Amino acid sequence: MTPIRDISRVAVVGAGIMGSGIAQLAATAGYDVALCDAAPQQLERAREGISASIEKLVGKGRLAAERGDQALSRLRLCTTLDDAAADADLVVEAVVEALQVKQAVLAEAAAAAKPDAVLATNTSQLSITSIASAVGDGATRVVGLHFFNPAVLMRLVEVVRGLQTSDDVVVAACRFATSLGKETVVCRKDSPGFLTSRISAIVRLECLRMLEEGVGTAEDIDRALRLGLNFPIGPLELGDRNGLDTYLRVLESLSETLGERFRPTVGLRNLVAAGRLGRKSGRGIYEYGDDGEIQSPSRS
Ligand SMILES: NC(=O)c1ccc[n+]([C@@H]2O[C@H](COP(=O)([O-])OP(=O)(O)OC[C@H]3O[C@@H](n4cnc5c(N)ncnc54)[C@H](O)[C@@H]3O)[C@@H](O)[C@H]2O)c1
């Protein structure tokens, strides 16, 4: 039987949309969690977001108030990766979707964490094997742990095996995800976009092409896919939620690895260049109010 590693201390690197959700999940499940970010204002934002999310879950009766308080007390915010990853059994990186940044973060994490710590990346589509190349012999401990947005609510975690990932690390990653109340699938081959992002990227890209060709409004394209094709949320709205800057990076990378069909549209590049990154910046394909709800289509 493959040994299963013990995990009790978790470090999450990157306190953006995904890192804050993953930290909240892990703290709620009973892990000691250290969350760090290079930008101090992101840490403050994450603290507020996590508190508000826990309060909402408690209010809806989906989380006992006592468990919510305990989760917050298990969460430590850190300004340096060294501090966050010290003695961690598992490090989950959720920094910007850029290979070199992720490689640097994993190399630093490998030096700070326990020598046998699992080193996980929340990349949406980058090669786990390439990210792992930054940690030399430690590559056997690197695994993809791909959460979905919003991490607290989405049911799936996709576990991705790199070329050198050891069996016990894949098992530990699955067990960790299960302990957070998630279902898992294992992407057995390190292939760009794994089992999920490859599909969602191409569907959203086709929606963007239709929008830019003037075939329909953003609202109607999203409504068509929700009501006619049974998508739970329109792909354009989801793109705004996930962050158009992240989506652009995903497409740039997938077009390099999987080919021309993933080439980003000019319209998407323009939105990102204009700082219209989606819900997190108050404006993307749609416009958002202070409550984070769509106000009106913001097409120009
Ligand atoms: N947004 C999504 O829907 C989604 C879904 C699944 C996976 N992902 C993946 O998760 C990762 C993070 O995405 P996100 O949407 O949370 O991005 P984000 O832009 O919301 O957050 C990224 C955070 O990383 C921080 N950061 C950047 N470099 C850093 C470094 N060297 N050290 C510490 N912190 C650093 C930034 O300050 C920022 O707070 C990406 O790899 C993305 O592809 C995103």
The ligand as an SDF file (V2000), in Angstrom:
LIG
                    3D

 44 48  0  0  0  0  0  0  0  0999 V2000
   -9.4500   33.0100  -11.2070 N   0  0  0  0  0  0  0  0  0  0  0  0
   -9.8650   31.7770  -11.4810 C   0  0  0  0  0  0  0  0  0  0  0  0
  -11.0330   31.5560  -11.7720 O   0  0  0  0  0  0  0  0  0  0  0  0
   -8.9310   30.6080  -11.3830 C   0  0  0  0  0  0  0  0  0  0  0  0
   -9.4560   29.3160  -11.3490 C   0  0  0  0  0  0  0  0  0  0  0  0
   -8.5890   28.2300  -11.2220 C   0  0  0  0  0  0  0  0  0  0  0  0
   -7.2230   28.4530  -11.1680 C   0  0  0  0  0  0  0  0  0  0  0  0
   -6.7440   29.7250  -11.2260 N   0  0  0  0  0  0  0  0  0  0  0  0
   -5.3040   29.9160  -11.1430 C   0  0  0  0  0  0  0  0  0  0  0  0
   -5.0060   30.3460   -9.8240 O   0  0  0  0  0  0  0  0  0  0  0  0
   -3.8590   31.2090   -9.8520 C   0  0  0  0  0  0  0  0  0  0  0  0
   -4.2010   32.5240   -9.2000 C   0  0  0  0  0  0  0  0  0  0  0  0
   -5.2800   33.1060   -9.8960 O   0  0  0  0  0  0  0  0  0  0  0  0
   -6.1890   34.2430   -9.2250 P   0  0  0  0  0  0  0  0  0  0  0  0
   -7.3690   34.3840  -10.0870 O   0  0  0  0  0  0  0  0  0  0  0  0
   -6.3300   33.9750   -7.7710 O   0  0  0  0  0  0  0  0  0  0  0  0
   -5.2350   35.5110   -9.4520 O   0  0  0  0  0  0  0  0  0  0  0  0
   -5.2560   36.9180   -8.6860 P   0  0  0  0  0  0  0  0  0  0  0  0
   -4.6770   37.8850   -9.6430 O   0  0  0  0  0  0  0  0  0  0  0  0
   -6.5890   37.1780   -8.0840 O   0  0  0  0  0  0  0  0  0  0  0  0
   -4.2410   36.6620   -7.4600 O   0  0  0  0  0  0  0  0  0  0  0  0
   -2.8700   36.3910   -7.6340 C   0  0  0  0  0  0  0  0  0  0  0  0
   -2.1700   36.8820   -6.3700 C   0  0  0  0  0  0  0  0  0  0  0  0
   -0.8090   36.4420   -6.3970 O   0  0  0  0  0  0  0  0  0  0  0  0
   -0.0170   37.4900   -5.8260 C   0  0  0  0  0  0  0  0  0  0  0  0
    1.3570   37.2760   -6.2390 N   0  0  0  0  0  0  0  0  0  0  0  0
    1.8860   37.4630   -7.4660 C   0  0  0  0  0  0  0  0  0  0  0  0
    3.1920   37.1030   -7.4510 N   0  0  0  0  0  0  0  0  0  0  0  0
    3.4660   36.6900   -6.1880 C   0  0  0  0  0  0  0  0  0  0  0  0
    4.6350   36.1850   -5.5490 C   0  0  0  0  0  0  0  0  0  0  0  0
    5.7770   36.0530   -6.2130 N   0  0  0  0  0  0  0  0  0  0  0  0
    4.5490   35.8570   -4.2320 N   0  0  0  0  0  0  0  0  0  0  0  0
    3.3890   35.9970   -3.5590 C   0  0  0  0  0  0  0  0  0  0  0  0
    2.2610   36.4820   -4.1110 N   0  0  0  0  0  0  0  0  0  0  0  0
    2.2970   36.8020   -5.4070 C   0  0  0  0  0  0  0  0  0  0  0  0
   -0.6610   38.7660   -6.3290 C   0  0  0  0  0  0  0  0  0  0  0  0
   -0.3280   39.8840   -5.5160 O   0  0  0  0  0  0  0  0  0  0  0  0
   -2.1510   38.4170   -6.2420 C   0  0  0  0  0  0  0  0  0  0  0  0
   -2.7000   38.7630   -5.0030 O   0  0  0  0  0  0  0  0  0  0  0  0
   -3.4460   31.3180  -11.3240 C   0  0  0  0  0  0  0  0  0  0  0  0
   -2.4720   30.3590  -11.5940 O   0  0  0  0  0  0  0  0  0  0  0  0
   -4.7340   31.0000  -12.0520 C   0  0  0  0  0  0  0  0  0  0  0  0
   -4.5330   30.5090  -13.3510 O   0  0  0  0  0  0  0  0  0  0  0  0
   -7.5620   30.8090  -11.3180 C   0  0  0  0  0  0  0  0  0  0  0  0
  1  2  1  0
  2  3  2  0
  2  4  1  0
  4  5  1  0
  4 44  2  0
  5  6  2  0
  6  7  1  0
  7  8  2  0
  8  9  1  0
  8 44  1  0
  9 10  1  0
  9 42  1  0
 10 11  1  0
 11 12  1  0
 11 40  1  0
 12 13  1  0
 13 14  1  0
 14 15  2  0
 14 16  1  0
 14 17  1  0
 17 18  1  0
 18 19  2  0
 18 20  1  0
 18 21  1  0
 21 22  1  0
 22 23  1  0
 23 24  1  0
 23 38  1  0
 24 25  1  0
 25 26  1  0
 25 36  1  0
 26 27  1  0
 26 35  1  0
 27 28  2  0
 28 29  1  0
 29 30  1  0
 29 35  2  0
 30 31  1  0
 30 32  2  0
 32 33  1  0
 33 34  2  0
 34 35  1  0
 36 37  1  0
 36 38  1  0
 38 39  1  0
 40 41  1  0
 40 42  1  0
 42 43  1  0
M  CHG  2   8   1  16  -1
M  END
$$$$
